[in-house]
Amino acid sequence: MDGQHLGMRLSTAVVAFHEAVGTHLGVTAVDQRAYAIVAGEGRMSAGDLAKRLALTPGAVTGIADRLERAGILTRTPDPADRRRVLLTANPGAYGDLLAGLGAAMSALTATYTPAEQQTIADWVTRTIDILREQTQRLTDNHPR
């Protein structure tokens, strides 16, 4: 099986998984991406998240509403500037839904030798880099 076919199958499986997670939580793919940014980078203002997602502040308000309803994000006033809202990730239900995947992936990884694990980690890291590059290429060339 060639890399292109494997890449498409992997991409389709990842999208399907996140669609199922979204259905459970009542959130969209963009909402999940926003959550991942806040969870990965730490507490941030709604304005900063809007910039990271290249969305309007109003769109981020809707995202925050859905993530807060799902119980995986908290909004608090910024103590330094009460006009600003800070967003904090709360893994809760999201972490619970991903726990099964994490356990299954750990069990799969354990079936490989350390050298094989290193090769797989290299492949995954490079795949992520390629996906980010291709995403940026599409974003930069999208007619607005």
Backbone as a ProteinNet text record, in pm:
[ID]
protein_1_A
[PRIMARY]
MDGQHLGMRLSTAVVAFHEAVGTHLGVTAVDQRAYAIVAGEGRMSAGDLAKRLALTPGAVTGIADRLERAGILTRTPDPADRRRVLLTANPGAYGDLLAGLGAAMSALTATYTPAEQQTIADWVTRTIDILREQTQRLTDNHPR
[TERTIARY]
85.2	0	90.3	61.8	147.4	113.3	205.3	191.1	67.1	32.1	-85.7	-212.1	-223.9	-341.9	-347.1	-233.7	-230.1	-263.5	-208.5	-236	-383.3	-449.1	-593.5	-673.1	-634.9	-706.3	-688.3	-564.9	-538.8	-619	-614.6	-687.1	-837	-892.4	-1035.6	-1071.4	-988	-1013.9	-1007.1	-910.5	-897.3	-1018.2	-1059.1	-1176.4	-1300.1	-1319.6	-1436.8	-1435.8	-1318.7	-1308.8	-1350	-1297.5	-1329.7	-1474.6	-1532.6	-1675.7	-1756.1	-1716	-1785.4	-1769.4	-1648.3	-1625.4	-1714.2	-1716.6	-1798.5	-1945.7	-1994.1	-2134	-2163.1	-2072.6	-2090.8	-2095.2	-2012.3	-2000.8	-2088	-2140.2	-2217.7	-2130.9	-2013.1	-1920.3	-1877.6	-1822	-1777.1	-1628.2	-1579.8	-1436.7	-1356.3	-1406.2	-1336.4	-1334.7	-1444.1	-1448.8	-1340.2	-1324.7	-1223.2	-1082.9	-1063.5	-932.7	-905.5	-1007.1	-992.1	-958.6	-1029.2	-1002	-857.6	-812.3	-676	-572.8	-598.3	-505.3	-499	-614.5	-616.9	-555.4	-588.8	-533.7	-382.8	-335	-192.7	-108.9	-164.5	-87.4	-118.6	-225.6	-261.5	-360.8	-401.8	-503.4	-467.5	-568.5	-545.8	-673.3	-658.6	-775.7	-852.6	-979.6	-1061.9	-1005.7	-953.8	-894.4	-772.3	-689.2	-571.2	-613.2	-717	-764.3	-820	-891.4	-944.5	-830.8	-721.4	-605.5	-545.9	-531.7	-472.2	-556.1	-688.4	-778.8	-810.5	-764.7	-797.2	-948.2	-1013.3	-1158.2	-1189.8	-1312.2	-1356.3	-1381.2	-1374.5	-1408.3	-1549.5	-1643	-1779.4	-1785.5	-1708	-1704.5	-1647.4	-1545.6	-1484.9	-1582.7	-1667.4	-1770.4	-1860.8	-1903.3	-1986.5	-1913.4	-1785.7	-1703.7	-1694.7	-1664.2	-1652.4	-1784.9	-1896.2	-2028.2	-2045.8	-2015.5	-2034	-1938.4	-1812.2	-1714.8	-1749.5	-1801.9	-1842.8	-1964.3	-2060.9	-2177.9	-2135.7	-2031.6	-1981.1	-1903.5	-1874.1	-1804	-1653.8	-1597.1	-1453.5	-1375.8	-1443.8	-1378.6	-1445.3	-1364.9	-1415.9	-1375.5	-1468.3	-1440.2	-1438.5	-1334.9	-1326.3	-1279	-1322.9	-1273.3	-1123.1	-1052.1	-908.9	-893.8	-822.9	-809.4	-736.3	-655	-581.5	-665.8	-767.1	-851.7	-986.6	-1081.4	-1209.6	-1291.6	-1249.2	-1319.4	-1279.6	-1165.6	-1116	-1163.8	-1182.8	-1222	-1106.9	-1074.8	-971.4	-1037.6	-981.3	-1032.4	-935.6	-991.2	-910.7	-971.7	-887.8	-934.6	-954.7	-1062.6	-1093.4	-1117.6	-1021.1	-1032.8	-1163.1	-1207.6	-1334.9	-1379.3	-1495.6	-1557.1	-1468.2	-1395.8	-1309.1	-1198.7	-1137.6	-1034	-1088.8	-1212	-1274.6	-1295.3	-1339.4	-1362.5	-1232	-1123.6	-994.9	-917.1	-959.9	-886.9	-878.3	-986.4	-985.5	-888.2	-886	-791.4	-648.8	-623	-488.4	-441.3	-530.3	-494.5	-468	-553.8	-536.1	-407	-376.1	-253.2	-129.7	-137.2	-25	-2.3	-111.8	-99.9	-40.2	-82.9	-27	121.2	158.5	298.8	386.7	335.7	413.1	446.8	377.6	406.7	527.8	582.1	697.4	823.5	936.2	1064.9	1092.7	1183	1217.8	1264.9	1341.6	1387.9	1269.4	1177.8	1058.5	973.7	962.2	885.9	946.9	1078.6	1145.9	1116.2	1115.8	1084.3	939.4	849.3	707.8	691.5	757.9	749.8	801.9	908.9	962.8	860	797.9	698	580.1	531.1	417	454.4	571.7	616.3	626	684.4	696.3	559.7	469.7	334.2	263.4	277.9	218.4	275	405.7	468.5	412.1	397	342.7	198.7	118.7	-19.8	-27.2	57.3	57.5	99.5	201.6	246	135.6	71	-33.8	-156.2	-186.5	-295.9	-265.2	-142.1	-102.3	-106.9	-62.2	-65.7	-208.5	-300.5	-440.9	-500.2	-465.5	-516	-465	-336.1	-275.7	-330.9	-368.7	-415.7	-566.3	-638.5	-784.2	-837	-916.1	-972.3	-1072.3	-1062.1	-1153.8	-1250.5
-116.8	0	123.8	219.3	336.7	442.4	538.1	642.6	727.6	757.4	840.7	770.9	641.9	565.9	555.1	523.8	515.3	649.9	757.7	891.1	924.4	890.8	917.7	834.1	708.2	621.7	673	714.2	768.7	896.7	985.9	1112.3	1088.2	998.7	968.6	910.5	822.1	762	867	959	1064.3	1156.7	1195.9	1283.4	1213.5	1087.5	1013.3	1004.7	981.4	974.7	1108.3	1218.4	1349.3	1389.4	1342.8	1364.9	1293.5	1171.5	1096.3	1164.9	1213.3	1287	1411.8	1484	1604.5	1575.9	1465.7	1427.3	1403.1	1334.4	1308.6	1436.9	1533.2	1656.2	1770.2	1758.6	1867	1982.5	1949.2	2051.2	2017.2	2117.4	2099.7	2068.8	2042	2018.5	2143.6	2261.2	2385.7	2405.4	2370.5	2379.6	2291.2	2171.1	2079.9	2133.1	2195.7	2256	2369.7	2451.1	2560.9	2505.3	2401	2339.3	2289.9	2224.9	2170.7	2282.3	2396.3	2508.6	2557.1	2577	2624.4	2519.3	2392.6	2286.4	2275.1	2292.3	2277.6	2397.6	2516.9	2638.3	2701.4	2658.4	2713.2	2828	2875.2	2980.6	3096.8	3145.1	3257.1	3338	3458.2	3543.1	3494.5	3529.9	3496	3563.2	3683.4	3753.8	3681.7	3629.8	3553.7	3427.4	3361	3240.4	3275.7	3387.1	3430.3	3449.2	3509.8	3528.8	3395	3303.3	3171.3	3092.9	3111.9	3039.6	3117.8	3241.5	3331.8	3347.1	3368.5	3387.4	3520.9	3562.9	3686	3659.9	3764.1	3746.9	3692	3732.3	3679.8	3529.8	3481.2	3336.5	3262.8	3321.1	3257.6	3257.3	3358.6	3359.4	3237.7	3207.8	3089.4	2960.9	2954.6	2836.9	2820	2928.2	2921.8	2880.5	2929.8	2890.7	2739.4	2682.2	2537.2	2457	2500.3	2428.4	2438.9	2552.7	2569.2	2481.5	2477.8	2389.5	2243.9	2207.3	2069.3	2040.9	2145.9	2128.3	2113.6	2154.8	2134.4	2266	2378.2	2508.2	2599.7	2681.9	2779.1	2917.9	3011.5	3152.7	3227.8	3306.5	3389.6	3529.1	3629.7	3764.4	3772.2	3846.7	3869.9	3963.1	3920.9	4007.1	4138.5	4139.2	4260.6	4354.5	4300.5	4380.9	4311.8	4354.5	4284.7	4286.9	4363.3	4361	4238	4180.2	4061.5	3935.2	3833.6	3702.4	3605.8	3528.2	3425.6	3289.1	3207.9	3073.4	2971.5	2875.2	2769.6	2634.3	2542.7	2408.6	2324.9	2248.1	2151.4	2017.5	1926	1802.7	1726.7	1711.1	1645.6	1541.8	1567.4	1472.3	1447.4	1549.4	1532.2	1431.1	1448.2	1354.8	1214.1	1204.3	1073	1004.2	1082.9	1024.5	983.2	1054.5	1022.3	914.9	884.3	787.3	650.6	606.1	476.7	474.5	582.2	592.3	591.5	667.8	673.1	536.4	463.1	329.4	234	239.9	150.7	184	312.1	351	311.6	322.5	279.6	129.7	53.5	-91.7	-127.5	-58.1	-82.8	-48.7	65.8	109.5	8.4	-50.3	-146.3	-273	-297.5	-417.7	-399.2	-278.5	-249.2	-234.8	-265.4	-248.2	-98.6	-62.8	79	141.7	69.1	122.1	144.2	48.9	65.2	182.6	196	308	441.1	447	570	601.2	498.2	517.4	564.1	503.1	542.3	686.3	721.4	858.4	958	921.7	1007.8	1024.5	916.3	921.7	1009.3	989.8	1069	1216.7	1247.1	1386.4	1450.6	1379	1432.5	1445.9	1353.7	1361	1485.6	1512.7	1633.2	1757	1760.5	1875	1892.8	1783.4	1790.3	1840.6	1788.6	1833.5	1982.6	2030.3	2173.5	2255.9	2210.9	2282.1	2286.7	2174.4	2169.5	2250.5	2250.3	2333	2480	2520.1	2659.6	2696.1	2606.4	2630.5	2653.8	2569.7	2585.6	2713.2	2744.3	2865.8	2989.4	2990.6	3106	3126.3	3019.1	3027.5	3025.5	3035.8	3033	3170.4	3178.1	3309	3354	3477.1	3527.5	3625.1
0	0	0	-86.7	-98.1	7.7	22.2	124	105.1	-19.7	-44.9	4.3	-26.5	15.5	168.3	228.9	375.1	438.8	381.4	433.9	429.6	320.1	308.7	407.9	423.4	518.8	661.6	695.7	828.8	850.2	754.7	764.8	782.9	704	712.4	848.9	901	1031.9	1142.8	1135.1	1235.6	1230.5	1110.9	1097.1	1153.1	1119.1	1168.1	1320.8	1378.8	1524.3	1586.5	1532	1589.6	1564.1	1456	1435.3	1543.1	1577.3	1682.8	1818.3	1847.8	1972.2	1974.1	1862.2	1853.1	1875.1	1819.7	1838.1	1985.9	2054.1	2198	2278.3	2241.2	2320.2	2269.6	2148.1	2090.4	2043.2	1990.6	1941.6	1798.8	1731.5	1592.9	1587.6	1466.9	1446.7	1481.5	1442.7	1476.4	1627.7	1693.8	1840.5	1901.6	1848.3	1900.7	1875.4	1759.8	1730.9	1828	1855.1	1951.9	2090	2130.5	2260.4	2266	2158.6	2155.2	2168.5	2108.3	2119.7	2263.8	2325.5	2464.6	2556.9	2535.5	2620.1	2603.1	2481.5	2453.9	2494.1	2479.6	2505.9	2640.6	2703.5	2833.4	2822.1	2935.8	2943.8	2851.4	2779.5	2688	2674.6	2623.1	2602.2	2480.2	2476.7	2361.6	2236.7	2249.8	2137	2082.5	2173.3	2128.8	2055.2	2105.4	2037.3	1900	1890	1760.2	1660.2	1704.9	1616.3	1574.5	1669.9	1639.6	1539.7	1547.5	1457.7	1330.5	1323.2	1211.1	1197.3	1311.9	1316	1383.3	1368.8	1434.2	1582.4	1665.2	1806.6	1826	1740.3	1751.1	1728.6	1631	1606	1726.5	1788.5	1906.2	2024.1	2032	2137.2	2122	1999.2	1975.2	2008.3	1971.6	2003.8	2154.7	2224.6	2371.4	2434.5	2379.9	2431.1	2423.4	2307.3	2289.4	2377.5	2384.6	2467.6	2615.3	2656.6	2796.4	2826.9	2733.4	2752	2762	2685.9	2689.2	2817.8	2894.1	3021.1	3007.9	2894.4	2874.9	2863.6	2886.4	2880.6	2982.7	3047	3143	3098.4	3107.9	3080.1	3212.6	3232.1	3352.6	3312.8	3388.8	3359.6	3387.5	3305.8	3325.3	3444.7	3550.1	3668.2	3637.6	3532.9	3496.5	3409.4	3341.6	3253.7	3244.9	3324.5	3337.8	3208.2	3107.7	2978.1	2897.9	2930.6	2859.9	2927.9	2848.2	2899.6	2876.2	2978.7	2967.1	2953.3	2865.8	2840.4	2898.5	2970.5	3031.9	2995	2951.7	2915.7	3041.4	3039.9	3146.9	3078.1	3085.6	3007.4	3027.8	3149.7	3179.2	3079.5	3017.4	2924.9	2803.5	2758.2	2641.1	2674.1	2790.4	2833.8	2850.2	2901.2	2918.1	2783.5	2683.5	2550.8	2483.4	2512.2	2450.7	2526.6	2648.3	2730.7	2663.7	2603.6	2535.5	2418.9	2342.8	2232.1	2284.5	2389.3	2447.8	2494.4	2561.6	2611.1	2494.4	2392.6	2277.3	2202.2	2188.9	2118.6	2199.9	2332.4	2416.7	2404.7	2403.3	2388.5	2252.4	2147.8	2014.4	2011.4	2065	2066	2138.3	2244.9	2323.8	2245	2134.2	2054.5	1963.2	1958.4	1873.8	1957.1	1896.5	1964.9	1981	2071.9	2085.8	1953.7	1874.7	1746	1651.2	1648.4	1564	1612.4	1745.1	1800.9	1758.8	1754.8	1713.4	1566.7	1483.4	1341.5	1325.4	1398.8	1392.5	1441	1550.3	1602.2	1499.4	1430.5	1325.4	1213.9	1172	1065.5	1106.9	1228.5	1275.4	1282.8	1336.9	1348	1210.1	1116.1	979.7	912.8	941.1	886.9	938.8	1067.5	1125.9	1057.7	1037.8	969.9	829.3	755.8	620.2	623.4	715.2	726.1	757.8	846.8	878.8	757.1	686.4	566.2	461.3	438.1	337.3	379.4	508.2	559.4	536.6	567.1	546.6	398.5	313	168.6	122.1	166.4	127.4	184.6	308	371.6	299.6	267.2	199.6	59	-6.3	-145.5	-159.6	-49	-53.6	-91	-197.4	-233	-126.7	-86.2	17.4	-40.5
[MASK]
++++++++++++++++++++++++++++++++++++++++++++++++++++++++++++++++++++++++++++++++++++++++++++++++++++++++++++++++++++++++++++++++++++++++++++++++

